[in-house]
Amino acid sequence: MVRRRRLIRRLAASLLLPLTLGMAVGAAARADEPAAPVVSGPAAQDAPAVPVEPPKEPAKEAPQPPKNLVPIPKDEAVTVLGKKVTGPAGEDMGRVVDLLLDREGAIKSIVIDFGGFLGVGSRKIAIDWQLVHFRPDNKDAPIELGLGKAEVQAAPEYKDSAQPPMMVGPPPPPQPPPDAPPAPAPVPDVPG
Protein backbone atom coordinates (compact mmCIF):
# COMPACT_ATOMS: atom_id res chain seq x y z
CA MET A 1 0.00 0.00 0.00
CA VAL A 2 2.85 2.40 0.88
CA ARG A 3 4.62 1.50 -2.36
CA ARG A 4 1.50 2.20 -4.34
CA ARG A 5 1.14 5.69 -2.76
CA ARG A 6 4.79 6.50 -3.50
CA LEU A 7 4.35 5.34 -7.08
CA ILE A 8 1.21 7.50 -7.48
CA ARG A 9 3.01 10.52 -5.98
CA ARG A 10 5.99 10.08 -8.30
CA LEU A 11 3.74 9.63 -11.30
CA ALA A 12 1.69 12.72 -10.36
CA ALA A 13 4.86 14.76 -9.79
CA SER A 14 6.34 13.67 -13.12
CA LEU A 15 3.12 14.61 -14.95
CA LEU A 16 2.42 17.86 -13.11
CA LEU A 17 5.96 19.24 -13.21
CA PRO A 18 6.06 19.80 -17.01
CA LEU A 19 2.52 21.21 -16.91
CA THR A 20 3.44 23.62 -14.10
CA LEU A 21 6.64 24.60 -15.88
CA GLY A 22 4.74 25.26 -19.12
CA MET A 23 2.16 27.42 -17.35
CA ALA A 24 4.86 29.40 -15.55
CA VAL A 25 6.76 30.05 -18.80
CA GLY A 26 3.54 30.99 -20.62
CA ALA A 27 2.49 33.40 -17.88
CA ALA A 28 5.93 35.00 -17.88
CA ALA A 29 5.83 35.45 -21.66
CA ARG A 30 2.41 37.10 -21.45
CA ALA A 31 3.35 39.42 -18.61
CA ASP A 32 6.90 40.17 -19.84
CA GLU A 33 8.12 39.37 -16.34
CA PRO A 34 10.58 36.72 -15.28
CA ALA A 35 9.02 33.34 -14.50
CA ALA A 36 8.62 32.28 -10.90
CA PRO A 37 11.23 29.76 -9.80
CA VAL A 38 10.20 26.15 -10.31
CA VAL A 39 11.00 23.60 -7.64
CA SER A 40 12.02 20.20 -8.95
CA GLY A 41 13.06 16.89 -7.50
CA PRO A 42 11.79 15.45 -4.21
CA ALA A 43 11.08 18.92 -2.82
CA ALA A 44 8.48 19.41 -5.56
CA GLN A 45 6.04 17.13 -3.73
CA ASP A 46 6.07 19.29 -0.62
CA ALA A 47 6.44 22.66 -2.39
CA PRO A 48 3.72 25.26 -1.84
CA ALA A 49 1.39 25.95 -4.79
CA VAL A 50 1.96 29.73 -4.50
CA PRO A 51 4.67 31.06 -6.87
CA VAL A 52 7.44 33.13 -5.36
CA GLU A 53 7.61 36.68 -6.78
CA PRO A 54 11.00 38.01 -7.84
CA PRO A 55 12.28 41.11 -6.02
CA LYS A 56 10.89 44.35 -7.45
CA GLU A 57 13.21 46.95 -8.95
CA PRO A 58 13.06 50.44 -7.49
CA ALA A 59 10.76 52.77 -9.42
CA LYS A 60 12.55 54.95 -11.96
CA GLU A 61 11.87 58.65 -12.21
CA ALA A 62 9.82 59.65 -15.23
CA PRO A 63 11.88 61.63 -17.74
CA GLN A 64 11.18 65.34 -17.84
CA PRO A 65 9.40 66.60 -20.98
CA PRO A 66 11.43 68.81 -23.33
CA LYS A 67 11.23 72.55 -22.68
CA ASN A 68 10.34 73.35 -26.29
CA LEU A 69 6.86 71.73 -26.29
CA VAL A 70 4.28 73.66 -28.29
CA PRO A 71 0.56 72.92 -27.88
CA ILE A 72 -1.46 71.98 -30.94
CA PRO A 73 -4.82 73.78 -30.84
CA LYS A 74 -7.65 71.27 -31.31
CA ASP A 75 -9.36 73.44 -33.91
CA GLU A 76 -6.20 73.61 -36.08
CA ALA A 77 -5.34 69.91 -36.48
CA VAL A 78 -7.21 66.85 -37.72
CA THR A 79 -6.30 63.17 -37.39
CA VAL A 80 -6.25 61.52 -40.80
CA LEU A 81 -4.94 57.94 -40.50
CA GLY A 82 -7.74 55.44 -39.98
CA LYS A 83 -10.40 58.01 -40.85
CA LYS A 84 -13.39 56.92 -42.94
CA VAL A 85 -13.48 58.19 -46.56
CA THR A 86 -16.66 58.85 -48.55
CA GLY A 87 -17.34 59.79 -52.16
CA PRO A 88 -19.35 62.77 -53.47
CA ALA A 89 -22.63 60.84 -53.18
CA GLY A 90 -21.82 59.75 -49.60
CA GLU A 91 -20.80 56.23 -50.62
CA ASP A 92 -18.24 54.42 -48.44
CA MET A 93 -14.82 54.45 -50.11
CA GLY A 94 -12.73 52.87 -47.33
CA ARG A 95 -10.28 54.22 -44.75
CA VAL A 96 -7.05 56.22 -44.91
CA VAL A 97 -4.09 53.88 -44.35
CA ASP A 98 -1.13 56.04 -45.37
CA LEU A 99 0.03 59.50 -46.43
CA LEU A 100 2.62 60.08 -49.16
CA LEU A 101 4.87 63.12 -48.76
CA ASP A 102 7.06 64.94 -51.25
CA ARG A 103 10.70 65.88 -50.60
CA GLU A 104 9.72 69.06 -48.77
CA GLY A 105 7.45 67.12 -46.41
CA ALA A 106 4.19 68.37 -47.92
CA ILE A 107 1.40 65.80 -48.32
CA LYS A 108 1.22 64.64 -51.95
CA SER A 109 -1.53 62.02 -51.67
CA ILE A 110 -3.46 59.79 -49.32
CA VAL A 111 -3.65 56.03 -49.64
CA ILE A 112 -7.03 54.47 -48.93
CA ASP A 113 -7.94 50.85 -48.32
CA PHE A 114 -10.68 50.54 -50.95
CA GLY A 115 -13.27 47.83 -51.57
CA GLY A 116 -13.42 44.35 -50.18
CA PHE A 117 -15.27 43.08 -47.15
CA LEU A 118 -13.69 43.13 -43.69
CA GLY A 119 -10.26 43.70 -45.27
CA VAL A 120 -10.56 40.75 -47.67
CA GLY A 121 -10.26 41.69 -51.33
CA SER A 122 -9.44 45.32 -50.62
CA ARG A 123 -6.88 47.32 -52.59
CA LYS A 124 -4.76 50.29 -51.63
CA ILE A 125 -5.41 53.28 -53.93
CA ALA A 126 -3.39 56.52 -53.90
CA ILE A 127 -5.52 59.67 -54.27
CA ASP A 128 -4.12 63.15 -55.03
CA TRP A 129 -4.26 65.43 -51.98
CA GLN A 130 -6.09 68.09 -54.08
CA LEU A 131 -9.11 65.76 -54.27
CA VAL A 132 -9.41 65.42 -50.48
CA HIS A 133 -11.91 67.61 -48.60
CA PHE A 134 -12.27 68.01 -44.84
CA ARG A 135 -15.07 69.48 -42.78
CA PRO A 136 -13.18 71.48 -40.15
CA ASP A 137 -16.38 72.24 -38.24
CA ASN A 138 -16.96 68.49 -37.62
CA LYS A 139 -13.87 66.44 -36.75
CA ASP A 140 -15.91 63.22 -36.60
CA ALA A 141 -17.08 63.68 -40.19
CA PRO A 142 -15.46 61.41 -42.78
CA ILE A 143 -12.99 62.70 -45.32
CA GLU A 144 -14.70 63.42 -48.63
CA LEU A 145 -13.19 62.68 -52.04
CA GLY A 146 -13.88 64.59 -55.23
CA LEU A 147 -14.04 61.24 -57.06
CA GLY A 148 -16.80 58.70 -57.46
CA LYS A 149 -16.55 55.00 -56.69
CA ALA A 150 -16.20 54.05 -60.38
CA GLU A 151 -13.18 56.35 -60.83
CA VAL A 152 -11.42 54.96 -57.78
CA GLN A 153 -12.30 51.39 -58.74
CA ALA A 154 -10.65 51.89 -62.16
CA ALA A 155 -7.41 53.20 -60.60
CA PRO A 156 -4.36 50.94 -60.35
CA GLU A 157 -3.49 49.51 -56.95
CA TYR A 158 -0.85 51.46 -55.02
CA LYS A 159 2.26 49.40 -54.35
CA ASP A 160 5.35 50.78 -52.69
CA SER A 161 7.97 49.49 -55.12
CA ALA A 162 10.94 50.62 -57.20
CA GLN A 163 8.61 51.83 -59.97
CA PRO A 164 6.99 55.22 -59.49
CA PRO A 165 3.60 54.64 -57.86
CA MET A 166 0.49 55.87 -59.66
CA MET A 167 -2.22 58.00 -58.03
CA VAL A 168 -5.62 59.24 -59.14
CA GLY A 169 -5.26 62.95 -59.86
CA PRO A 170 -7.70 65.74 -60.64
CA PRO A 171 -9.25 65.64 -64.12
CA PRO A 172 -7.40 67.62 -66.79
CA PRO A 173 -8.84 71.04 -67.74
CA PRO A 174 -11.36 70.93 -70.58
CA GLN A 175 -9.78 71.33 -74.04
CA PRO A 176 -11.40 73.56 -76.68
CA PRO A 177 -12.83 71.71 -79.68
CA PRO A 178 -10.32 71.28 -82.54
CA ASP A 179 -12.36 73.43 -84.97
CA ALA A 180 -12.79 76.36 -82.53
CA PRO A 181 -10.95 79.62 -83.32
CA PRO A 182 -7.93 80.35 -81.11
CA ALA A 183 -8.53 82.49 -78.07
CA PRO A 184 -7.59 86.17 -78.53
CA ALA A 185 -4.23 87.22 -77.13
CA PRO A 186 -4.41 89.32 -73.97
CA VAL A 187 -3.97 93.04 -74.49
CA PRO A 188 -1.38 94.60 -72.21
CA ASP A 189 -2.53 97.42 -69.97
CA VAL A 190 -1.17 100.77 -71.07
CA PRO A 191 -1.02 103.45 -68.38
CA GLY A 192 -2.89 106.42 -69.62
Phi, psi and omega per residue, in radians:
M1 nan -0.743 3.122
V2 -1.141 -0.712 3.109
R3 -1.068 -0.725 -3.114
R4 -1.101 -0.751 3.115
R5 -1.088 -0.769 3.104
R6 -1.061 -0.748 3.139
L7 -1.103 -0.743 3.122
I8 -1.138 -0.729 3.104
R9 -1.084 -0.798 3.128
R10 -1.086 -0.763 3.138
L11 -1.107 -0.765 3.121
A12 -1.112 -0.738 3.138
A13 -1.129 -0.712 -3.123
S14 -1.219 -0.499 3.100
L15 -1.455 -0.652 -3.082
L16 -1.389 -0.491 -3.110
L17 -1.072 -0.877 3.104
P18 -1.099 -0.627 3.123
L19 -1.130 -0.783 3.125
T20 -1.122 -0.745 3.125
L21 -1.088 -0.757 3.128
G22 -1.111 -0.713 3.121
M23 -1.181 -0.680 -3.139
A24 -1.143 -0.743 3.130
V25 -1.172 -0.719 3.116
G26 -1.118 -0.730 3.119
A27 -1.144 -0.673 3.134
A28 -1.177 -0.672 3.129
A29 -1.160 -0.642 3.140
R30 -1.254 -0.635 -3.045
A31 -1.646 -0.040 -3.084
D32 0.905 0.649 3.083
E33 -2.146 2.723 3.100
P34 -1.113 2.567 -3.136
A35 -1.231 2.606 3.079
A36 -1.168 2.576 -3.136
P37 -1.092 2.505 -3.136
V38 -1.886 2.267 3.131
V39 -1.598 2.295 3.135
S40 -2.215 2.981 3.115
G41 1.476 -2.772 -3.090
P42 -1.100 -0.519 -3.124
A43 -1.194 -0.296 -3.123
A44 -1.126 -0.519 -3.125
Q45 -1.204 -0.587 -3.092
D46 -1.778 0.078 -3.081
A47 -1.256 2.523 3.099
P48 -1.212 2.673 -3.114
A49 -1.374 -0.173 -3.096
V50 -1.495 2.197 3.121
P51 -1.249 2.596 3.125
V52 -1.549 2.225 -3.122
E53 -1.440 2.453 3.094
P54 -1.236 2.767 3.134
P55 -1.106 2.467 -3.117
K56 -1.455 2.484 3.080
E57 -1.373 2.626 3.092
P58 -1.130 2.539 -3.115
A59 -1.137 2.375 3.116
K60 -1.561 2.611 3.092
E61 -1.259 2.445 3.093
A62 -1.210 2.417 3.130
P63 -1.143 2.574 3.130
Q64 -1.330 2.434 3.114
P65 -1.183 2.681 3.112
P66 -1.089 2.687 -3.094
K67 -1.396 -0.210 -3.103
N68 -1.735 0.527 3.093
L69 -1.230 2.381 3.124
V70 -2.161 2.209 3.139
P71 -1.217 2.575 3.064
I72 -1.812 1.959 3.123
P73 -1.069 2.363 -3.089
K74 -1.051 -0.524 -3.104
D75 -1.490 0.055 -3.127
E76 -2.018 -0.004 -3.104
A77 -2.406 2.557 -3.127
V78 -2.328 2.368 3.034
T79 -1.340 2.358 -3.065
V80 -1.981 -0.786 -3.072
L81 -1.076 2.316 -3.140
G82 1.476 -0.093 -3.091
K83 -1.309 2.520 3.113
K84 -1.203 2.519 3.140
V85 -2.120 2.339 3.096
T86 -2.155 2.784 3.087
G87 -1.589 -3.122 -3.096
P88 -1.074 -0.485 3.140
A89 -1.631 0.166 3.133
G90 1.492 0.065 -3.120
E91 -1.250 2.552 -3.136
D92 -1.239 2.204 -3.126
M93 -1.927 -0.178 -3.138
G94 2.207 -2.663 -3.138
R95 -2.348 2.653 3.103
V96 -1.306 2.199 3.141
V97 -2.020 -0.236 -3.124
D98 -2.835 2.806 3.025
L99 -2.171 2.408 3.086
L100 -1.891 2.253 -3.085
L101 -1.935 2.661 3.043
D102 -1.529 -3.040 -3.069
R103 -1.147 -0.456 3.126
E104 -1.476 -0.102 3.139
G105 1.615 0.070 3.096
A106 -1.402 2.550 -3.138
I107 -1.224 2.208 3.131
K108 -1.692 -0.759 3.139
S109 -2.764 2.871 3.011
I110 -1.876 2.709 3.057
V111 -2.015 2.173 3.132
I112 -1.939 2.613 3.036
D113 -1.579 1.831 -2.946
F114 -1.914 2.418 3.021
G115 1.334 -2.975 3.125
G116 1.347 -3.116 3.128
F117 -2.375 2.102 -3.117
L118 0.934 0.687 3.085
G119 1.473 -0.101 3.138
V120 -1.656 2.191 3.125
G121 1.457 0.151 3.135
S122 -1.452 2.769 3.108
R123 -2.243 2.624 3.064
K124 -1.606 2.212 -3.118
I125 -2.164 2.260 3.085
A126 -1.540 2.300 -3.114
I127 -2.141 2.294 3.128
D128 -0.981 2.400 -3.108
W129 -1.034 -0.508 -3.137
Q130 -1.129 -0.367 -3.106
L131 -1.631 0.097 -3.099
V132 -1.760 2.300 -3.122
H133 -2.212 2.346 3.113
F134 -1.928 2.746 2.977
R135 -1.959 1.664 -3.055
P136 -1.114 -0.394 -3.138
D137 -1.331 -0.257 -3.121
N138 -2.399 1.690 -3.092
K139 -1.194 -0.361 3.132
D140 -1.471 -0.160 -3.131
A141 -1.225 2.566 3.116
P142 -1.219 2.846 3.029
I143 -1.338 2.406 -3.134
E144 -1.871 2.427 3.085
L145 -1.798 2.624 3.051
G146 -1.547 0.394 -3.139
L147 -2.218 2.584 3.063
G148 -1.506 2.971 -3.109
K149 -1.060 -0.669 -3.118
A150 -1.133 -0.669 3.138
E151 -1.182 -0.707 3.132
V152 -1.234 -0.668 -3.139
Q153 -1.097 -0.577 -3.128
A154 -1.396 -0.193 -3.102
A155 -1.280 2.624 3.085
P156 -1.249 2.678 3.120
E157 -1.218 2.416 3.084
Y158 -1.369 2.217 3.062
K159 -2.332 2.244 3.119
D160 -1.378 1.706 -3.081
S161 -2.430 -3.033 -3.128
A162 -1.197 -0.521 3.115
Q163 -1.278 2.643 3.091
P164 -1.141 2.252 3.128
P165 -1.214 2.679 3.125
M166 -1.803 2.542 3.067
M167 -2.334 2.743 3.071
V168 -1.422 2.117 -3.121
G169 -1.868 3.117 3.105
P170 -1.185 2.704 3.135
P171 -1.153 2.604 3.114
P172 -1.166 2.722 3.123
P173 -1.135 2.615 -3.118
P174 -1.104 2.431 3.128
Q175 -1.678 2.468 3.085
P176 -1.180 2.661 3.128
P177 -1.067 2.635 -3.077
P178 -1.094 -0.477 -3.106
D179 -1.629 0.100 3.139
A180 -1.374 2.547 3.118
P181 -1.190 2.626 3.136
P182 -1.112 2.626 3.133
A183 -1.195 2.498 -3.135
P184 -1.141 2.573 3.120
A185 -1.239 2.497 3.131
P186 -1.165 2.470 3.128
V187 -1.614 2.220 -3.137
P188 -1.236 2.557 3.111
D189 -1.282 2.288 3.114
V190 -1.943 2.132 3.126
P191 -1.124 2.408 -3.048
G192 -2.477 nan nan
